[in-house]
Amino acid sequence: MGNTLSRGTLLPPVVTEQLFSKVKGKSSLARLSASEPIPFNGETIFTFSLDNEVDLVAENGAKSNGGATIAPFTMQPVKVEYGFRVSDEFRYGTETVRLQYLTAFADGFAKKVARGLDIMAIHGVNPRSKQKAAALNNKNFDDIVENIVIFDSSAPQDNIQAGIGLIGDEIDVTGLAIAPAMKSALAALKTAKDSNLPLFPELGWGSTLTSLNGLAADSNTTMSFNQSLDRALVGNFADYFKWGFAREIPIEVIEYGDPDNSGYDLKGHNQVYIRGEAYIGWGILDKDAFALVKAGASA
């Protein structure tokens, strides 16, 4: 079993499924929208907009053209990777030992991929370098969403309501992602009848946010990653944001050299390097289906 993991080997199916489940639990975008497998070479999605209402046709009456707008949108996966060094007992250990490493890796990798999805799709930033990525230009909410509300910590619920108002009546609002600063501002609100009674008790200490005022919601530090001014993102995630994995997760076990450019040879330190890669894609199908609440530059 010494070659259980060699170059190009895939994670065992049970570990792969755990990874997908964990990503859905850690990413705000994944929680608020549906996922689907994406081919390595991308996938084209067609959006249909019917321009008029249905027409009442009288008996023997003539039918008219309602009209439709059809637009293609290509979801092109990007590759993300994560690697780390472990003792070479991984190489020589039993199958149980190797599975323990893989399970731990899947847990940590899932969390990083989940955060990466949010950071890339919301901000257009390379998660590790914290710099804007040219490959993500105009493929993220910060770049394309034009419905903007300025954050007011004294009236955060009004900010969210104003954002919903900018989206318009014909688009259903299905989800809300908020930054910790927005969560704190909302949690501080009290009811009009009792100044000691929180307006949103679901934001209590330690509680996991799943909905807010009847709207599916999630709170995540990824919203304000790298000192972003984003405080909330609200809109129709169910219909107008799509994401998914190319479902194969390659794992590479490197036994020689200095693959992480740390200056330490693997063999010289009795180590191996485990590197995982994932191909993940997303698409914002209609920028007008979303609104951002942003803090002012001095906030």
C-alpha positions in Angstrom: 0.0 0.0 0.0 3.1 2.2 -0.1 1.9 3.8 -3.4 -1.7 4.5 -2.2 -1.1 8.2 -2.8 1.1 9.1 -5.8 1.1 11.9 -8.3 -2.3 12.5 -9.6 -4.2 10.1 -7.2 -7.6 11.3 -6.2 -9.0 11.7 -2.7 -11.1 8.7 -1.7 -14.8 9.3 -2.6 -15.9 9.4 1.0 -13.4 12.1 1.8 -14.3 14.0 -1.3 -18.0 14.0 -0.3 -17.0 15.2 3.1 -15.1 18.1 1.5 -18.1 19.3 -0.5 -20.3 19.2 2.6 -17.9 21.1 4.7 -17.5 23.8 2.0 -21.2 24.3 2.0 -21.1 24.8 5.7 -18.3 27.4 5.7 -19.0 29.6 2.7 -21.7 32.2 2.8 -22.2 32.0 -1.0 -22.4 28.2 -0.9 -24.9 28.3 1.9 -27.2 30.7 0.1 -27.1 29.2 -3.3 -27.2 25.9 -5.1 -24.2 24.0 -6.4 -23.7 21.8 -9.4 -20.7 20.0 -10.9 -18.8 21.9 -13.5 -16.7 20.4 -16.4 -13.0 21.2 -16.3 -13.4 23.2 -19.6 -16.2 25.3 -18.2 -20.0 25.4 -18.7 -22.2 27.8 -20.6 -25.4 28.8 -18.9 -28.2 30.6 -20.8 -30.3 33.1 -19.0 -33.8 33.7 -20.3 -35.9 36.8 -19.6 -39.4 36.9 -20.9 -40.1 40.5 -21.7 -43.9 40.8 -21.4 -46.8 39.2 -19.5 -48.9 36.4 -20.8 -51.5 37.3 -23.4 -55.2 36.6 -23.0 -56.4 35.2 -26.4 -60.0 35.4 -27.3 -61.7 32.5 -29.2 -60.3 32.6 -32.8 -58.2 35.6 -31.7 -54.7 36.3 -33.1 -51.7 35.6 -30.9 -48.8 38.1 -30.5 -45.1 37.8 -29.8 -44.3 38.2 -26.1 -40.5 38.5 -26.7 -37.6 37.1 -24.8 -34.0 38.1 -24.1 -31.5 35.2 -24.1 -27.9 35.7 -22.9 -25.1 33.1 -22.6 -22.9 33.1 -19.5 -19.8 30.9 -19.2 -18.7 29.6 -15.8 -15.0 28.9 -16.2 -13.4 27.1 -13.2 -10.2 28.5 -11.6 -7.7 26.3 -9.9 -6.9 26.7 -6.2 -4.3 24.8 -4.3 -3.1 24.2 -0.8 -0.1 22.2 0.5 1.7 21.5 3.7 4.6 19.4 5.0 4.2 16.3 7.2 6.5 13.7 8.7 7.4 10.9 6.3 5.6 8.5 8.6 2.7 9.3 6.2 4.6 7.4 3.5 5.4 4.4 5.6 2.4 4.3 7.9 -0.6 2.0 7.8 -3.6 2.7 5.7 -5.4 3.9 8.8 -2.6 6.4 9.5 -2.8 7.7 5.9 -6.6 8.0 6.0 -6.3 10.0 9.2 -4.0 12.4 7.4 -6.4 12.6 4.5 -9.4 13.2 6.6 -7.7 16.0 8.5 -6.5 17.4 5.2 -10.0 17.3 3.8 -11.3 19.2 6.8 -8.8 22.0 6.6 -8.8 22.1 2.8 -12.6 22.4 2.7 -12.5 25.4 5.1 -9.8 27.1 3.0 -11.6 26.4 -0.3 -14.9 27.7 1.2 -13.3 30.9 2.3 -11.6 31.2 -1.0 -14.9 30.9 -2.9 -16.3 33.9 -0.9 -13.1 36.0 -1.1 -12.7 35.5 -4.9 -16.4 35.7 -5.9 -17.2 38.7 -3.6 -14.0 40.7 -3.7 -12.0 39.4 -6.8 -9.0 38.9 -4.5 -6.4 36.1 -4.4 -7.0 34.8 -0.9 -3.3 34.1 -0.1 -1.7 37.2 -1.5 -4.7 39.5 -0.6 -4.2 41.3 -3.9 -6.8 41.8 -6.7 -6.5 39.1 -9.3 -6.6 40.0 -13.0 -8.2 36.7 -13.8 -11.2 37.7 -11.5 -11.8 41.2 -12.9 -15.5 41.8 -13.4 -16.2 38.3 -12.1 -17.0 39.4 -8.5 -19.7 41.3 -6.7 -17.5 44.2 -5.8 -16.6 44.9 -9.4 -20.0 44.6 -11.0 -22.8 45.3 -8.4 -24.1 48.9 -8.9 -26.8 48.9 -6.3 -24.9 50.4 -3.3 -26.1 51.5 0.1 -23.9 53.4 2.6 -23.7 51.6 5.9 -25.1 53.4 9.0 -24.4 51.5 12.2 -27.3 53.2 13.9 -29.8 52.0 11.4 -28.5 48.7 9.9 -31.9 47.2 9.3 -32.8 50.3 7.2 -29.6 49.8 5.2 -30.6 46.2 4.3 -34.2 47.3 3.5 -32.8 50.0 1.2 -30.7 47.5 -0.6 -33.7 45.3 -1.1 -35.5 48.3 -2.5 -32.8 48.9 -5.1 -33.2 45.4 -6.4 -36.7 45.9 -7.5 -40.1 44.2 -7.1 -39.8 41.7 -9.9 -36.7 39.9 -8.5 -37.2 37.7 -5.4 -34.7 38.3 -2.6 -33.6 34.9 -1.3 -30.5 35.5 0.9 -28.3 37.8 2.9 -24.6 37.6 3.8 -23.3 40.0 6.5 -20.0 41.0 7.9 -19.3 40.9 11.7 -19.7 44.7 11.9 -23.2 44.4 10.4 -24.0 41.5 12.7 -22.9 43.5 15.8 -24.9 46.5 14.7 -28.1 44.4 14.2 -27.6 42.6 17.4 -27.4 45.9 19.3 -30.9 46.9 18.2 -33.7 46.7 20.7 -37.5 46.6 20.3 -39.5 49.8 20.6 -41.5 48.4 23.5 -38.7 47.1 25.6 -35.2 48.6 25.5 -33.8 45.4 27.0 -35.4 43.1 24.4 -33.2 42.5 21.3 -34.9 43.1 18.0 -33.1 40.2 16.5 -32.7 37.5 19.2 -31.3 35.1 16.6 -28.1 37.1 16.7 -27.4 36.1 20.3 -23.9 35.2 21.5 -22.6 32.1 20.0 -25.7 31.4 17.8 -25.2 30.2 14.3 -27.1 32.5 11.9 -29.4 30.7 9.4 -32.1 33.3 8.9 -32.9 36.9 9.7 -36.3 38.5 9.6 -37.6 35.6 7.5 -34.6 35.8 5.0 -32.0 33.1 4.7 -28.8 34.6 6.1 -25.2 33.9 7.0 -22.5 35.9 8.8 -18.9 35.5 7.7 -15.6 37.3 8.1 -15.1 36.8 4.4 -17.4 39.7 3.8 -14.9 42.1 5.3 -11.8 40.2 4.3 -8.6 42.3 4.0 -10.4 45.3 5.5 -13.0 45.4 2.8 -15.7 48.0 3.3 -18.4 45.5 2.5 -20.9 45.1 5.3 -23.7 43.1 3.6 -24.7 41.5 0.3 -28.3 40.9 -0.3 -30.1 39.5 -3.3 -31.4 36.5 -5.3 -28.7 33.9 -4.7 -31.0 31.0 -5.6 -31.5 32.0 -9.2 -28.7 34.4 -10.1 -25.6 33.0 -8.5 -24.3 29.6 -9.5 -21.2 27.8 -8.3 -19.7 24.4 -8.4 -16.7 22.1 -8.4 -15.1 20.0 -11.1 -15.6 17.0 -8.9 -12.2 15.4 -9.1 -9.9 16.5 -6.3 -6.3 15.6 -7.2 -3.8 15.0 -4.4 0.0 15.0 -5.0 2.5 13.6 -2.5 5.9 15.1 -3.1 8.9 13.3 -1.6 11.8 15.3 -3.0 13.0 18.9 -3.3 11.6 22.1 -1.9 8.1 22.4 -3.4 7.0 25.3 -1.1 10.2 27.3 -1.6 10.8 27.3 2.2 14.5 26.6 1.8 14.4 23.2 3.4 14.8 20.0 1.5 12.2 17.4 2.1 14.5 14.4 2.3 16.9 16.3 4.5 14.2 16.8 7.1 12.4 13.4 6.8 9.3 15.0 5.4 6.8 14.7 2.5 4.7 17.5 1.0 0.9 17.0 0.5 -0.7 19.3 -2.1 -4.3 19.4 -3.0 -6.0 21.2 -5.9 -9.6 22.0 -6.6 -11.2 23.5 -9.6 -14.1 25.8 -8.7 -16.2 28.1 -10.8 -19.0 30.5 -10.3 -21.2 32.9 -12.1 -23.2 36.1 -11.2 -25.9 35.9 -13.8 -27.5 39.3 -13.1 -25.8 42.1 -11.3 -29.1 43.9 -10.8 -30.3 41.0 -8.7 -28.0 42.0 -5.8 -27.2 45.0 -3.6 -24.2 45.8 -1.4 -24.1 47.7 1.9 -20.7 49.4 2.2 -19.1 51.4 4.9 -17.8 54.9 4.0 -14.1 55.2 3.4 -13.5 56.7 6.8 -15.6 54.1 8.7 
